[in-house]
């Protein structure tokens, strides 16, 4: 995993799959969160929904660090959605 991350650190699919393996198979929550954290900076809404529903990551849901990065991503996505929405205009 370390070698792959040196070669392609921004490969989000690879990071996600590594996190699933670290958490689901190796039972290493800390390492899984370390692997996932960079994803949340630019995660899209559909990918966030998918990630939150993935059974390989279910045991992370009660972790405060996971909750914090998910909440930050949701806030970022909501702010981006609000800023992209056209302003409502009242008739004069």
KATAMO-V834188 format. One record per residue. RES is the residue in one small letter. PSI is psi in radians with two decimals (* if undefined). D_CENTER is the distance of its C-alpha to the mean C-alpha in Angstrom with 1 decimal. Layout:
BEGIN
res=RES psi=PSI d_center=D_CENTER
res=RES psi=PSI d_center=D_CENTER
END
This chain:
BEGIN
res=x psi=-0.76 d_center=18.5
res=x psi=-0.73 d_center=19.7
res=x psi=-0.76 d_center=21.9
res=x psi=-0.67 d_center=19.4
res=x psi=-0.54 d_center=17.1
res=x psi=-0.69 d_center=20.3
res=x psi=-0.74 d_center=21.2
res=x psi=1.26 d_center=17.9
res=x psi=-0.36 d_center=15.3
res=x psi=0.25 d_center=13.4
res=x psi=1.71 d_center=13.3
res=x psi=-0.61 d_center=9.7
res=x psi=-0.74 d_center=11.3
res=x psi=-0.82 d_center=13.1
res=x psi=-0.75 d_center=10.4
res=x psi=-0.82 d_center=8.6
res=x psi=-0.66 d_center=12.3
res=x psi=-0.76 d_center=13.2
res=x psi=-0.72 d_center=10.7
res=x psi=-0.74 d_center=12.1
res=x psi=-0.75 d_center=15.5
res=x psi=-0.74 d_center=15.2
res=x psi=-0.86 d_center=14.3
res=x psi=-0.65 d_center=16.2
res=x psi=-0.70 d_center=19.2
res=x psi=-0.14 d_center=19.6
res=x psi=0.68 d_center=18.5
res=x psi=1.50 d_center=17.0
res=x psi=-0.76 d_center=14.3
res=x psi=-0.84 d_center=14.6
res=x psi=-0.65 d_center=14.2
res=x psi=-0.75 d_center=11.2
res=x psi=-0.67 d_center=9.4
res=x psi=-0.67 d_center=11.1
res=x psi=-0.65 d_center=9.8
res=x psi=-0.56 d_center=6.1
res=x psi=-0.80 d_center=6.6
res=x psi=-0.46 d_center=7.6
res=x psi=-0.62 d_center=4.9
res=x psi=-0.27 d_center=3.7
res=x psi=-0.62 d_center=7.4
res=x psi=0.25 d_center=8.1
res=x psi=2.51 d_center=5.6
res=x psi=2.82 d_center=8.3
res=x psi=-0.79 d_center=9.4
res=x psi=-0.69 d_center=10.5
res=x psi=-0.63 d_center=7.5
res=x psi=-0.76 d_center=5.6
res=x psi=-0.75 d_center=9.1
res=x psi=-0.83 d_center=9.4
res=x psi=-0.75 d_center=6.6
res=x psi=-0.42 d_center=8.2
res=x psi=-0.05 d_center=11.5
res=x psi=2.13 d_center=11.4
res=x psi=-0.39 d_center=14.4
res=x psi=-0.36 d_center=13.6
res=x psi=0.07 d_center=10.9
res=x psi=-0.63 d_center=13.1
res=x psi=-0.17 d_center=14.7
res=x psi=-0.33 d_center=11.8
res=x psi=-0.52 d_center=12.0
res=x psi=0.04 d_center=15.0
res=x psi=2.22 d_center=13.8
res=x psi=-0.62 d_center=14.2
res=x psi=-0.76 d_center=11.7
res=x psi=-0.82 d_center=8.9
res=x psi=-0.67 d_center=10.4
res=x psi=-0.80 d_center=10.7
res=x psi=-0.56 d_center=7.3
res=x psi=-0.80 d_center=6.4
res=x psi=-0.71 d_center=9.8
res=x psi=-0.72 d_center=9.6
res=x psi=-0.74 d_center=7.0
res=x psi=-0.70 d_center=9.4
res=x psi=-0.74 d_center=12.3
res=x psi=-0.77 d_center=11.6
res=x psi=-0.69 d_center=11.4
res=x psi=-0.72 d_center=14.5
res=x psi=-0.70 d_center=16.3
res=x psi=-0.68 d_center=15.9
res=x psi=-0.75 d_center=17.2
res=x psi=-0.69 d_center=20.0
res=x psi=-0.39 d_center=21.0
res=x psi=-0.34 d_center=21.2
res=x psi=2.42 d_center=23.3
res=x psi=2.52 d_center=27.0
res=x psi=2.39 d_center=28.9
res=x psi=2.41 d_center=31.2
res=x psi=2.35 d_center=34.7
res=x psi=2.40 d_center=37.6
res=x psi=2.52 d_center=40.9
res=x psi=* d_center=43.5
END
